[in-house]
Amino acid sequence: YTTDVGEIQNALPRWGTLHFTGYPLYSATGSAVVTLLRPLGVPPAAGASLVSLLWSALAAGLAARVALALGAAPVAAVAGALVYATSRSAWVNGSIAEVHGATMAFTAGCLALALAFARRGDRRTAAWLALAFAQGVLHMRAVLFLAPALAVLAWPRRAALLAAWRPIALAALASP
């Protein structure tokens, strides 16, 4: 699995495009991080792996936030996030130059925002959820399969969703 052709390690230091989808946010943030790390003596291949580590750490933090939103005690939420972060899948994808940590961050972020919207029902959270979901789908189209779960979480606030259609549409349309 970890045998790689070096595409990510070659693309990020050159501000290039990855695969056919491009993984736009991963590529842009990754290129910025690799560029900032190079003067510090971090080789591009190591910098690309660090980008994945940062995305995976963000995913673990967002997983803790989801657990807290679901009513977990803070110690349990942090423990669960640490178990996730040290699981084989998260560890491998956070150790090599790969985009899956970012996919998990988008997934956990969308769930956290949907839970926040279900609690508050405000336009701002709805717009952030639309932006995160659109960016997630642009990052990896498999994130689209999260839509039914987000719809179930947002359903109790459907009137607020309808009232916030303008910022939601703007966030979604501005994403690309």
N, C-alpha and C positions, 0 to 999 in steps of 0.2 A: 504493500500500500504506500509506503513512504518513498519508494523509488520514483523519482520525479525527473522530468525532462529539463527542469530549471526554468520553466516559463515565468513563474512568478518572480523568481530571483533575478531574472533578466528584465522583466517588464517594469517592476517598481522603481529601480534606480534610473530608468530611462523615461519615466512617466508614460509607459506604453499601455497597451490594452491586453487584457487577459481573456483568453478563450473567445468564443463568439458573443457571449453576453456582455463581456467587458467588466462585470462586477464594479459598476461605476464608483460607489462610495468606498468600497474596499480598496480599489485601485488608487483613488485620489488621496485617501487618508494614508494608505500604505506608501505611496510615492513621497508624500510629505514627510512621514516619519523616517523613511530610509534616507531621504535627502538631509534631514536634520541630524541624523546619527552619523553620517559619513565623516564630517569634520571631527567627530569625537573618536574616530578610528574604528568604528563598527563597520565591518565589511557588508556589502549589499545583501549577500545571502543570509547573513546573521540578522541583519535589519529586517529582512522580509519575514523571518521566523518570529522576531519580536513583535511585528505587526499582528501576526496571528495570536500571539500570547496576549497582547492588549485586548483584542476583540474577545478572546475567550475569557479573560478576566472580567470584562464588561458583562458578558453573558452570565457569568457566575453571580455577579452583583445583582443583575436584573432578576435572576432566578430567586435570589433571597428576597428581593422586593415583591415578587409574585407571591412567595410563601407568606410574607408578612401581610399582604393584602388579603390573603385567604384566611388569616387569623392565626397563623403560626406564632409561637413565642419567638422573640428575637434570637435566642440561643439556638433554637431548632432551625430557624430560617438560615442562620449563618452556617450551622453544621450541615444542613442540606446542601447549601451552595458549595461548601468545601468538598462534600462527597461528590457532587456533580463535577467540580473542577478537577478532582483527582481521579475521576473515572477514566478508563482506558480511552474511550472515544474523545472526551474533552481534552485529555492530556496529550494524545497524539496530535489532534488538530490544533492545539495551542503550542505545539513544539516545532511544527514544520510550517513552511510557507504554504498555507492552504486557506481556503475561504470559509470553511465550515464553522469556525468560531464566530465569524460575522453573521452567518445565517442563524446561529443559536441566539446571538445578541438581538437580532431583529425579532425572532420568535418570542423570546422572553420579554423584550421591550413592548411588543404589541399586546401581549397578554397583560402586562403591568398597566399599560395605558387603558386597555379595555376594562380592567377591574376598577381603575380610578374613575373612568367615565361612568361606569355602572353606579359608583358611589355618589359622584358629584353631579353628573349630567350637564357639565358646563361646555360651552362652545370651544374654549381654548383646548381642553383635553380632547375633544372630538377632532379638532384640527390636527393636533399632535399625533393622534392615533391614525388619522388618514395619511399624514405625512410618513410616519414610521412604516405603515403597511405598504404604501406605494413604493417607498424606498426598498423595503424588504422584497417585494415582488420584482422590482427592477434589478435587485441584487441577485436573487435566485427565484425563478418562477415557481418553484415548489412551495414557497411561502404562501402562495395563493390558497393552498389547501388549509391554511389556518383560518380562512374566511368564515366557515361555519361556526367555529368556536367563538370568534370575535362577534359574530351576529347574535349568538345565544347570550353572550355577556352583555351586549349593548341593547338587546330587545326590551328590557324593562324601561329603557330611556328612549324609546323610538320617537316619541314626540319631540324630545330635545334634539335628536338626530335630524329630524325633518326641519326643525327650526334653524339648525346650524348648517344647512346644506351649502350655503355660500362659502364659509371658510373651509368646509370639508372638500368641496369641489376645487377650490383654489389650491389647497395643500396638495391634493392628489394630482391636479394638472400641472402644478409647478414642479413636482418631483423630478420629472425627466430633465 
